[in-house]
Amino acid sequence: MDFRDITSSLPRIHSPRDFFTGYLVPVLAVYLFWGYSNKFLGMSVDYLSAMARDITIAGTQMNPSYYAMKSLALIVGGIILLCFLLVKNEIGTLIRGLRRGDIETISECSSSIFAIVCFAVSYVLVTSVLELTPGSQIPFFFFGGAVVAGVLLLQDNVPEILSIRPSNIGYAVREPSILVSAGSIVLFIVMTLNLSMIQPVSQNIPLFLSAMILLMVFYWGWRISQEKMKPSVQARRTAALAYLALLPFIMFLLLRVLYLQHDPDPVMQNRWEIQFDFMDKVNTFKINPWPMEVVANFDSRWMFLKAAVINSARVTLLSIVLCVILGTIVGVTRLSSNKLASTMATVYVEIFRNLPLAVLLFLIATQYGLQAPLFIEEEFLLGGAVFYSNQGIWFVTVASYQRLVMALVALALLRAALRHMDRIEPRFIITPSTPQEHLRRPFSTLGWRLEALASDIFLIFAAVIFINFLVPFVSTNGGGFMAFIAMAIIVYALAVTSKLDDDGMNALQIDDSESGLRKRFTIWVAAFAVAAGIAVSKGLSWPEYLKDWDGDGVIDAPGSWDIAEGTGFEITPFFLAMILGLTLFTASTIAEIVRGSIQSLPRGQVEAAISLSLNPFQRLRLVILPQALRSMVPLFNNQFMNVWKNSSLAVIVAYSDIFYVILVMMNNVGKLIPLFILLLITYQAGSLAISAVMNWYNTRVTSVKI
């Protein structure tokens, strides 16, 4: 490419705007990038020099931040190698070639193999052979090697370099790209070994490397924008460009973490010590984490973290259910022809969508405390079944937990029977011929209706066992073998039911006539009546309030009263504030999702439903919502994960969630980084679980033929 090609590509100036966008903006970008690169590379060089300085007096290491070269080379060099392999994107191909022993496939990954060999050779040289100075040679070795890796990724000609022989060296010298790549490798080696002899470079390593990065980034940025490359080549070179541009920050972040791990300050060392043995010790502060009681100065911090996770999950799951119900109602109401209803729904959305969640939580918590009676003026409702004050609300509870479980089972069985009755018979029955098909559909020879009912019953009982023995939402019993069996049954039942639609066996024949709706309502009322009758068959347990802890007849302080264990169900003001805040805030966004999804449907769908003489409720249930659900679910997924993450704002109302408990632990033990890692892992696991469930459901929704 000659100079005329470059000058011809320069922007033409026809107005002040062209001059601004064509010349001033690029100059400003160069200045900012130069400052960014110099800043981070300068700090990184200082960190690396400090960590590589081995000061030993009388056999004692005097530099607390010192890292042995074996550790530095392994960590820093490993990160550079990982970045190289990720940009080349040949790891999968290389593994397949090694697994199959395919030399041809392995040879296609010559760039990755070259990088791995260079890492191994460099590791041996820097740890066993070379004696590099910590002030200049060691920093240049790591940073210069990272820059050379970026150059090779951008040039993308490692196979051509490896194929150079004495017979074709003349061609290699005449080829600019090969000359640049090979020259960068030679220059790196020469300067690493003789850096102390080149004073301007050894004393200004950040400036020298910043100039190289700046030149490569802007040259290749311009070249990628001008040349027409294959999409795969352009993607690789764009990734390499991003790596080189982010290299100063990547190295700074890595070296900053390494330096802080060996910081001379004992307080910092305590924070960065990546060990979790402190979690086995007893906790010293108190939380109220129904339904799992943990005791201060007795239970370990792991138990407190478990209780905090349960608290966050309770709030999240309950808020998700409530916000979907409320959001759907509000979203549909906004589309109503009734001006009063639509206006009220619009006002609700605009208020709560634009109100910060932190402010909303604070308002709910403070207003409840102001409006509810004081603890010395508590009030009873329904003959003492409900007791409330500004310290919380207590409800009557069922005397026996087992009867409650039986009631839930009875209700679930009735639900399964209803589903069974609604299924239509298949037009044909396939008899399993293999053991795998028998395991998947064990009752197929007796008809699909029986198999569907059996799978529902399996799922119901498995869920009850799972709740009873594993999840402490209802019981604090341990898991063990029964929990494992329950999980296996759940997986099996889900596998059976997920395959029913493939052969049309899960199709529902729903009677949405007026008589059919009345029949269903009657059945459900009877089901709830049966379940409630079983639950309260031996009476109710009325809350027994305990206030006088010292026995002197005087209530000590607000919050000193409690309820006798097993005699009532408590809702604390903090829990109430979290539920209401998350529900009201998220429902405003859910309402907009519902409204937008409904409005995106073609008008012909509604007109077709009207032509079938469907009433508004039937149109909404049978035509509009099933189709709108396809576009709703992915957006719901994002909002549900936001609910899980927004629950961390519980610290505002002192609700004992994950963030609150870990924050208190940080203040008590000072283990900042290990606790922060636990926090990240917990929230990441919750987000992934929500995403997995919603993605599975989205797959089911989008696979349904309408």
BADREN-951292 format. One line per 2 residues: number of its first residue (from 1); their letters; for each residue x negated, y negated, z of C-alpha. Coordinates in steps of 0.5 Angstrom, whole numbers, plus 500, padded with zeros to 3 digits. Each point is the difference from the previous one (the first is absolute). Layout:
# BADREN-951292
NUM) A) X:Y:Z; ...
//
This chain:
# BADREN-951292
1) MD) 500:500:500; 497:493:498
3) FR) 500:493:502; 505:498:495
5) DI) 505:506:503; 500:497:507
7) TS) 501:492:498; 506:502:495
9) SL) 503:503:506; 500:494:504
11) PR) 506:496:502; 502:494:495
13) IH) 502:494:503; 506:496:498
15) SP) 502:497:506; 498:499:508
17) RD) 504:506:502; 496:504:495
19) FF) 494:497:503; 502:502:507
21) TG) 502:507:498; 494:502:496
23) YL) 494:497:503; 502:497:507
25) VP) 503:506:503; 495:505:497
27) VL) 495:495:504; 504:500:506
29) AV) 500:508:500; 493:501:499
31) YL) 498:495:506; 505:504:504
33) FW) 498:506:499; 493:498:501
35) GY) 501:498:506; 504:506:502
37) SN) 495:505:498; 494:496:503
39) KF) 504:499:507; 501:508:501
41) LG) 494:502:497; 496:496:504
43) MS) 504:502:507; 499:507:497
45) VD) 492:500:499; 500:497:507
47) YL) 504:506:503; 496:505:496
49) SA) 493:497:502; 502:500:507
51) MA) 502:507:500; 494:503:496
53) RD) 495:496:505; 497:506:504
55) IT) 497:497:507; 497:505:504
57) IA) 497:498:507; 497:505:504
59) GT) 504:505:497; 506:497:501
61) QM) 505:497:494; 500:492:502
63) NP) 505:499:494; 507:502:502
65) SY) 503:499:493; 495:504:497
67) YA) 502:506:495; 495:505:498
69) MK) 499:500:492; 503:507:500
71) SL) 507:497:502; 499:494:496
73) AL) 499:503:494; 505:505:501
75) IV) 506:495:502; 498:494:495
77) GG) 498:505:494; 506:504:501
79) II) 504:494:500; 497:498:493
81) LL) 500:507:497; 507:501:502
83) CF) 502:493:497; 496:502:493
85) LL) 504:507:500; 507:497:501
87) VK) 498:495:494; 498:505:496
89) NE) 506:505:501; 496:506:499
91) IG) 501:504:507; 506:504:498
93) TL) 496:502:493; 494:502:503
95) IR) 503:504:506; 504:504:494
97) GL) 494:501:496; 496:502:507
99) RR) 506:505:502; 500:503:493
101) GD) 493:500:498; 501:496:494
103) IE) 493:497:498; 504:496:494
105) TI) 505:497:505; 494:498:505
107) SE) 496:497:495; 506:495:499
109) CS) 499:497:507; 492:499:499
111) SS) 501:493:503; 503:502:506
113) IF) 495:506:500; 494:494:499
115) AI) 503:496:506; 500:506:505
117) VC) 493:502:498; 498:493:501
119) FA) 503:499:507; 497:507:502
121) VS) 493:498:497; 501:493:503
123) YV) 502:503:507; 493:504:500
125) LV) 496:494:498; 502:495:505
127) TS) 500:505:506; 494:504:499
129) VL) 496:497:495; 500:493:499
131) EL) 499:495:506; 504:494:498
133) TP) 500:493:504; 506:499:503
135) GS) 500:492:499; 500:501:492
137) QI) 499:506:497; 505:504:504
139) PF) 506:495:498; 498:499:493
141) FF) 500:508:499; 507:501:503
143) FG) 503:493:496; 496:501:494
145) GA) 502:507:499; 507:498:501
147) VV) 499:495:495; 497:505:495
149) AG) 505:505:501; 505:494:498
151) VL) 496:499:494; 500:507:497
153) LL) 507:500:501; 502:494:496
155) QD) 495:502:495; 503:508:500
157) NV) 494:503:496; 497:504:505
159) PE) 500:506:496; 496:496:494
161) IL) 495:499:505; 499:507:502
163) SI) 500:502:493; 494:495:499
165) RP) 494:504:497; 493:498:497
167) SN) 503:502:493; 506:494:501
169) IG) 497:495:504; 499:495:495
171) YA) 508:500:499; 501:500:508
173) VR) 495:494:500; 504:496:494
175) EP) 507:502:504; 501:494:504
177) SI) 505:504:505; 495:505:501
179) LV) 495:495:501; 504:497:505
181) SA) 501:506:504; 494:503:500
183) GS) 496:493:501; 505:499:506
185) IV) 497:507:503; 493:499:499
187) LF) 501:493:503; 503:502:506
189) IV) 495:505:501; 494:495:499
191) MT) 503:495:504; 501:505:506
193) LN) 493:502:500; 497:493:499
195) LS) 505:496:503; 495:497:505
197) MI) 496:497:495; 505:496:497
199) QP) 502:495:505; 505:496:496
201) VS) 504:506:500; 499:504:507
203) QN) 501:493:503; 507:499:497
205) IP) 503:507:498; 507:497:501
207) LF) 499:495:495; 497:505:495
209) LS) 505:505:501; 505:495:499
211) AM) 498:497:494; 500:507:497
213) IL) 507:502:502; 502:493:498
215) LM) 497:501:493; 503:507:499
217) VF) 507:499:502; 501:494:496
219) YW) 497:503:494; 503:506:500
221) GW) 507:496:502; 499:496:494
223) RI) 498:506:496; 506:505:502
225) SQ) 505:494:498; 497:499:493
227) EK) 499:507:498; 505:505:498
229) MK) 498:507:504; 503:506:501
231) PS) 505:500:506; 496:505:503
233) VQ) 494:496:499; 503:494:502
235) AR) 503:503:507; 493:503:502
237) RT) 496:493:498; 506:496:504
239) AA) 499:504:506; 492:500:500
241) LA) 501:492:499; 505:500:506
243) YL) 494:504:504; 495:496:498
245) AL) 504:493:502; 502:504:507
247) LP) 493:502:501; 498:495:505
249) FI) 506:500:504; 500:508:500
251) MF) 493:500:503; 501:495:505
253) LL) 506:503:503; 496:507:500
255) LR) 494:497:503; 504:495:505
257) VL) 504:507:503; 493:503:500
259) YL) 497:495:504; 506:499:505
261) QH) 499:507:502; 493:499:502
263) DP) 501:493:503; 496:498:506
265) DP) 506:497:504; 502:506:504
267) VM) 507:497:499; 500:501:493
269) QN) 497:507:500; 506:502:505
271) RW) 505:497:495; 496:504:494
273) EI) 499:507:503; 504:504:496
275) QF) 502:505:505; 507:502:503
277) DF) 498:503:506; 503:494:504
279) MD) 507:502:498; 499:507:504
281) KV) 500:495:506; 506:498:504
283) NT) 504:494:498; 500:494:505
285) FK) 506:496:498; 508:502:500
287) IN) 505:500:494; 507:502:499
289) PW) 500:505:494; 506:504:501
291) PM) 501:505:498; 493:502:502
293) EV) 498:498:507; 493:499:501
295) VA) 497:498:507; 495:495:501
297) NF) 493:502:503; 502:507:499
299) DS) 501:502:492; 495:499:495
301) RW) 500:494:495; 501:506:495
303) MF) 507:501:503; 501:492:500
305) LK) 498:500:493; 505:505:498
307) AA) 506:497:504; 498:493:496
309) VI) 501:504:494; 506:503:502
311) NS) 503:493:502; 498:497:493
313) AR) 503:506:496; 506:499:504
315) VT) 501:493:498; 498:501:493
317) LL) 505:506:499; 506:496:503
319) SI) 498:494:497; 500:503:493
321) VL) 507:503:501; 503:494:502
323) CV) 497:495:495; 502:505:494
325) IL) 507:500:503; 500:493:501
327) GT) 496:498:494; 505:504:496
329) IV) 506:497:502; 497:493:500
331) GV) 498:501:493; 506:503:497
333) TR) 504:494:504; 496:495:496
335) LS) 503:502:494; 507:500:502
337) SN) 505:495:497; 502:498:507
339) KL) 497:493:501; 500:500:507
341) AS) 497:507:501; 494:499:494
343) TM) 499:493:503; 499:503:507
345) AT) 495:506:497; 496:495:497
347) VY) 499:495:506; 498:507:504
349) VE) 495:502:494; 497:493:500
351) IF) 499:498:507; 497:507:502
353) RN) 496:501:494; 497:493:501
355) LP) 499:501:508; 493:502:502
357) LA) 501:507:503; 496:498:506
359) VL) 504:494:502; 506:505:499
361) LF) 498:504:505; 498:495:505
363) LI) 507:497:499; 504:506:501
365) AT) 496:502:506; 500:493:503
367) QY) 508:500:499; 501:506:503
369) GL) 497:499:506; 504:493:501
371) QA) 506:503:498; 500:506:504
373) PL) 502:500:507; 494:500:505
375) FI) 497:506:503; 504:498:507
377) EE) 506:499:496; 501:506:496
379) EF) 506:502:497; 504:507:499
381) LL) 504:502:494; 505:505:499
383) GG) 500:502:508; 493:500:500
385) AV) 498:504:494; 496:494:497
387) FY) 496:496:505; 496:494:497
389) SN) 496:494:502; 494:496:497
391) QG) 496:506:502; 503:505:495
393) IW) 506:504:499; 502:507:503
395) FV) 505:505:497; 504:506:502
397) TV) 496:506:498; 502:507:499
399) AS) 499:505:506; 497:505:496
401) YQ) 495:500:494; 502:507:498
403) RL) 507:498:499; 498:494:496
405) VM) 496:504:495; 506:505:499
407) AL) 504:494:499; 495:498:494
409) VA) 500:507:498; 507:501:499
411) LA) 501:493:496; 494:502:496
413) LL) 503:507:498; 507:496:499
415) RA) 496:496:495; 497:506:497
417) AL) 506:503:499; 503:494:496
419) RH) 494:500:496; 502:507:498
421) MD) 507:499:499; 498:495:495
423) RI) 495:504:496; 503:502:493
425) EP) 499:507:498; 494:501:495
427) RF) 502:502:493; 495:506:500
429) II) 496:503:506; 492:502:499
431) TP) 498:506:503; 493:500:503
433) ST) 495:505:497; 494:498:504
435) PQ) 498:500:507; 499:492:499
437) EH) 507:499:498; 503:504:505
439) LR) 496:496:505; 502:493:497
441) RP) 508:503:499; 501:506:505
443) FS) 507:499:500; 501:499:492
445) TL) 503:507:499; 506:498:504
447) GW) 501:494:497; 497:493:500
449) RL) 505:497:505; 498:505:505
451) EA) 493:498:499; 501:493:501
453) LA) 504:500:506; 495:505:503
455) SD) 494:495:498; 504:494:504
457) IF) 501:504:506; 492:502:500
459) LI) 499:493:499; 504:498:506
461) FA) 498:505:505; 493:498:498
463) AV) 501:493:501; 503:501:507
465) IF) 494:505:502; 495:495:497
467) IN) 503:494:504; 501:504:506
469) FL) 493:503:500; 495:495:496
471) VP) 503:493:500; 500:496:507
473) FV) 506:496:497; 505:504:504
475) ST) 496:505:504; 493:499:503
477) NG) 499:508:499; 493:502:497
479) GG) 500:503:493; 496:507:499
481) FM) 502:506:496; 508:498:500
483) AF) 498:493:497; 496:504:494
485) IA) 506:505:499; 504:494:499
487) MA) 496:496:496; 499:506:495
489) II) 508:501:500; 501:493:498
491) VY) 495:500:495; 503:507:497
493) AL) 507:497:500; 498:493:497
495) AV) 497:505:494; 506:503:499
497) TS) 505:494:500; 495:496:496
499) KL) 501:506:494; 507:500:500
501) DD) 501:494:496; 496:504:494
503) DG) 506:505:499; 505:495:501
505) MN) 502:504:507; 500:493:504
507) AL) 505:497:496; 505:496:504
509) QI) 507:500:498; 503:494:505
511) DD) 507:499:500; 500:492:501
513) SE) 508:499:499; 504:497:506
515) SG) 502:507:503; 493:503:499
517) LR) 497:494:504; 505:500:506
519) KR) 498:508:500; 493:499:501
521) FT) 501:494:505; 505:505:504
523) IW) 494:505:500; 495:496:502
525) VA) 504:497:506; 501:507:502
527) AF) 493:502:499; 498:494:505
529) AV) 505:502:505; 498:507:500
531) AA) 493:498:501; 501:495:505
533) GI) 505:505:504; 494:505:500
535) AV) 495:494:502; 504:498:506
537) SK) 503:506:502; 498:500:507
539) GL) 500:493:501; 496:494:499
541) SW) 494:497:505; 501:493:502
543) PE) 494:496:501; 497:500:507
545) YL) 496:493:501; 494:500:504
547) KD) 498:493:502; 497:500:507
549) WD) 494:503:500; 497:499:507
551) GD) 506:502:504; 501:493:503
553) GV) 506:498:497; 497:494:496
555) ID) 499:500:492; 493:499:499
557) AP) 500:497:493; 503:499:494
559) GS) 499:507:496; 499:504:507
561) WD) 506:504:499; 501:506:496
563) IA) 504:506:498; 500:507:503
565) EG) 497:505:495; 505:503:496
567) TG) 506:496:502; 500:495:494
569) FE) 497:497:494; 496:494:500
571) IT) 500:494:495; 494:495:502
573) PF) 501:493:497; 493:501:496
575) FL) 503:506:497; 507:496:498
577) AM) 496:494:498; 495:505:495
579) IL) 506:503:497; 505:494:499
581) GL) 494:496:497; 497:505:495
583) TL) 507:502:498; 503:493:499
585) FT) 493:498:497; 499:506:495
587) AS) 508:500:498; 499:494:497
589) TI) 495:502:495; 504:507:499
591) AE) 506:496:498; 497:497:495
593) IV) 497:506:497; 507:503:500
595) RG) 503:494:497; 494:500:494
597) SI) 501:507:499; 507:500:499
599) QS) 500:494:496; 495:503:495
601) LP) 505:506:498; 503:499:494
603) RG) 507:497:500; 503:506:496
605) QV) 499:504:506; 505:496:504
607) EA) 505:500:494; 499:507:499
609) AI) 502:501:507; 506:495:500
611) SL) 503:504:494; 500:506:504
613) SL) 504:497:505; 495:500:506
615) NP) 501:495:505; 495:496:503
617) FQ) 497:504:505; 500:506:495
619) RL) 496:496:495; 495:498:505
621) RL) 499:507:503; 501:504:494
623) VI) 497:496:494; 496:494:502
625) LP) 496:502:506; 498:507:498
627) QA) 497:496:494; 497:494:503
629) LR) 497:505:505; 495:501:495
631) SM) 497:493:500; 501:499:508
633) VP) 496:506:502; 493:498:498
635) LF) 501:493:503; 503:503:507
637) NN) 494:504:500; 496:493:501
639) QF) 505:497:505; 500:506:504
641) MN) 492:500:501; 501:493:501
643) VW) 504:501:506; 495:505:503
645) KN) 495:495:499; 504:494:503
647) SS) 501:504:506; 493:498:502
649) LA) 504:493:502; 502:504:506
651) VI) 495:496:504; 504:494:500
653) VA) 505:503:504; 496:505:504
655) YS) 503:506:497; 495:506:501
657) DI) 498:502:493; 494:502:497
659) FY) 497:493:499; 502:498:507
661) VI) 497:506:503; 494:500:496
663) LV) 499:492:501; 500:501:508
665) MM) 495:506:500; 495:496:496
667) NN) 501:495:505; 499:505:506
669) VG) 494:504:497; 497:496:494
671) KL) 500:505:495; 502:496:495
673) IP) 498:504:493; 502:507:502
675) LF) 507:497:503; 500:496:493
677) IL) 499:506:496; 505:504:504
679) LL) 505:494:498; 498:500:493
681) IT) 501:508:500; 507:500:503
683) YQ) 503:495:496; 497:503:494
685) AG) 503:506:501; 507:498:502
687) SL) 500:496:493; 497:506:496
689) AI) 506:504:504; 505:495:498
691) SA) 497:500:493; 500:507:499
693) VM) 508:501:502; 502:494:496
695) NW) 496:503:494; 503:506:501
697) YN) 507:497:500; 499:496:494
699) TR) 498:506:496; 506:503:502
701) VT) 504:494:498; 497:499:493
703) SV) 501:507:498; 507:500:501
705) KI) 504:500:494; 505:495:500
//
